[in-house]
Amino acid sequence: MKILIIGANGQLGSDLVRALADQELIPLTHADIEVTDEGQVQAVLAHHKPDVVINTAAFHQVDLCEREVERAFRVNAYAPRLLALACRDHDAVLVHISTDYVFGGDGGRRTPYVESDCPAPINVYGLSKLAGEHFIRYLWPRHFIVRTSGLYGIAGSSGKGGNFVEGRLRQAREGRMIRMVTDQVLSPTYTPDLAQAIRWLIRTEHYGLYHITNAGHCSWYEFTAKILELAGLPAELVPQTTAESGAAARRPAYSVLENAALKAIGLDDLRPWQEALAEYLRARQDRQ
Ligand SMILES: NC(=O)c1ccc[n+]([C@@H]2O[C@H](COP(=O)([O-])OP(=O)(O)OC[C@H]3O[C@@H](n4cnc5c(N)ncnc54)[C@H](OP(=O)(O)O)[C@@H]3O)[C@@H](O)[C@H]2O)c1
């Protein structure tokens, strides 16, 4: 399979490059392609003629999206439209990464979202990502839309300057107090696990919408407590509410995804988030 990866040096992109190393890969960074540029998108697909295009590019700084609405829609909605059109022209499968933030997590909800649940975003980021999904869905059936949640990986998110785990470890090592919200519940997901699941998925022709996260759920506060416990780092961890955090964008109180569609085709073997986190901490130790 000839696979073109957009955002190949990003957090998920770099793990996709590793997970798919036995395939013919075209790993492209932002310097190689601007996904909002129609001419570039068409030229790149015409030149490489891939069987599969995986788009990890996004504008995912959630608070900034509230102010830079046009940019959010250009990167997260208009660009997926261009990619869907180009994939249709060149008969390539499109894999597009979306988010748990297409859901609102309203009304004390405590049941994981499945793919058939109706999205209702409560911030610009979620709205723009949902629009991107819709463009792909109505333009080009040979697609996999993959919603995931709370990503962390070895490369660290380029858009957010590192990953969540490293940020908390740094705060603890510097002896700083860590404030973390208790009222946002999600499924943190280790990017190598997600990359493996995508690897299996694209070998099938079961096109459509998939939720893919590590198993289980926790609040950002519980996630941080586990990071500190597994790393053996004492730190002052203080619970706070989302209202107290003063973030610009609203965030869902509950955005846990169930990998229901993946399970239905027998591919949901993602481990619990605690095991994935332990693996991440071991892997970073080995690199030091
Ligand atoms: N991070 C999370 O917690 C999270 C949660 C749920 C869903 N997601 C989704 O998962 C996907 C991957 O996230 P990630 O954490 O791996 O992101 P990331 O580390 O920031 O990687 C994104 C990659 O895309 C590139 N890129 C950004 N804008 C681009 C553009 N306009 N044209 C071409 N390339 C562009 C970036 O390059 P530069 O940095 O050089 O611009 C980077 O290489 C995104 O679709 C995101 O919405 C993320």
PDBQT file of the ligand as one rigid body, heavy atoms in Angstrom, charges set to zero:
ROOT
HETATM    1  N1  LIG A 301      -3.982  16.392  20.712  1.00  0.00    +0.000 N 
HETATM    2  C1  LIG A 301      -5.096  15.907  21.215  1.00  0.00    +0.000 C 
HETATM    3  O1  LIG A 301      -5.250  15.776  22.429  1.00  0.00    +0.000 OA
HETATM    4  C2  LIG A 301      -6.209  15.470  20.296  1.00  0.00    +0.000 A 
HETATM    5  C3  LIG A 301      -7.406  14.974  20.835  1.00  0.00    +0.000 A 
HETATM    6  C4  LIG A 301      -8.431  14.551  19.961  1.00  0.00    +0.000 A 
HETATM    7  C5  LIG A 301      -8.238  14.640  18.592  1.00  0.00    +0.000 A 
HETATM    8  N2  LIG A 301      -7.074  15.154  18.106  1.00  0.00    +0.000 N 
HETATM    9  C6  LIG A 301      -6.891  15.227  16.646  1.00  0.00    +0.000 C 
HETATM   10  O2  LIG A 301      -5.820  14.361  16.329  1.00  0.00    +0.000 OA
HETATM   11  C7  LIG A 301      -5.107  14.866  15.199  1.00  0.00    +0.000 C 
HETATM   12  C8  LIG A 301      -3.614  14.817  15.463  1.00  0.00    +0.000 C 
HETATM   13  O3  LIG A 301      -3.302  15.564  16.625  1.00  0.00    +0.000 OA
HETATM   14  P1  LIG A 301      -1.794  15.693  17.141  1.00  0.00    +0.000 P 
HETATM   15  O4  LIG A 301      -1.881  15.885  18.609  1.00  0.00    +0.000 OA
HETATM   16  O5  LIG A 301      -0.970  14.591  16.563  1.00  0.00    +0.000 OA
HETATM   17  O6  LIG A 301      -1.387  17.082  16.453  1.00  0.00    +0.000 OA
HETATM   18  P2  LIG A 301       0.075  17.705  16.211  1.00  0.00    +0.000 P 
HETATM   19  O7  LIG A 301       1.114  17.011  17.010  1.00  0.00    +0.000 OA
HETATM   20  O8  LIG A 301      -0.067  19.184  16.378  1.00  0.00    +0.000 OA
HETATM   21  O9  LIG A 301       0.350  17.355  14.692  1.00  0.00    +0.000 OA
HETATM   22  C9  LIG A 301      -0.337  18.006  13.639  1.00  0.00    +0.000 C 
HETATM   23  C10 LIG A 301       0.560  18.017  12.423  1.00  0.00    +0.000 C 
HETATM   24  O10 LIG A 301      -0.134  18.663  11.358  1.00  0.00    +0.000 OA
HETATM   25  C11 LIG A 301       0.673  19.726  10.831  1.00  0.00    +0.000 C 
HETATM   26  N3  LIG A 301      -0.182  20.809  10.365  1.00  0.00    +0.000 N 
HETATM   27  C12 LIG A 301      -0.895  21.694  11.119  1.00  0.00    +0.000 A 
HETATM   28  N4  LIG A 301      -1.565  22.550  10.335  1.00  0.00    +0.000 NA
HETATM   29  C13 LIG A 301      -1.276  22.210   9.051  1.00  0.00    +0.000 A 
HETATM   30  C14 LIG A 301      -1.665  22.732   7.787  1.00  0.00    +0.000 A 
HETATM   31  N5  LIG A 301      -2.474  23.786   7.696  1.00  0.00    +0.000 N 
HETATM   32  N6  LIG A 301      -1.191  22.119   6.672  1.00  0.00    +0.000 NA
HETATM   33  C15 LIG A 301      -0.351  21.063   6.774  1.00  0.00    +0.000 A 
HETATM   34  N7  LIG A 301       0.060  20.537   7.934  1.00  0.00    +0.000 NA
HETATM   35  C16 LIG A 301      -0.399  21.109   9.070  1.00  0.00    +0.000 A 
HETATM   36  C17 LIG A 301       1.547  20.145  12.008  1.00  0.00    +0.000 C 
HETATM   37  O11 LIG A 301       2.700  20.823  11.537  1.00  0.00    +0.000 OA
HETATM   38  P3  LIG A 301       3.190  22.209  12.231  1.00  0.00    +0.000 P 
HETATM   39  O12 LIG A 301       3.153  21.970  13.716  1.00  0.00    +0.000 OA
HETATM   40  O13 LIG A 301       4.550  22.410  11.678  1.00  0.00    +0.000 OA
HETATM   41  O14 LIG A 301       2.197  23.257  11.818  1.00  0.00    +0.000 OA
HETATM   42  C18 LIG A 301       1.851  18.793  12.627  1.00  0.00    +0.000 C 
HETATM   43  O15 LIG A 301       2.884  18.133  11.935  1.00  0.00    +0.000 OA
HETATM   44  C19 LIG A 301      -5.715  16.236  14.898  1.00  0.00    +0.000 C 
HETATM   45  O16 LIG A 301      -6.621  16.095  13.842  1.00  0.00    +0.000 OA
HETATM   46  C20 LIG A 301      -6.479  16.595  16.155  1.00  0.00    +0.000 C 
HETATM   47  O17 LIG A 301      -7.599  17.404  15.860  1.00  0.00    +0.000 OA
HETATM   48  C21 LIG A 301      -6.065  15.556  18.914  1.00  0.00    +0.000 A 
ENDROOT
TORSDOF 0
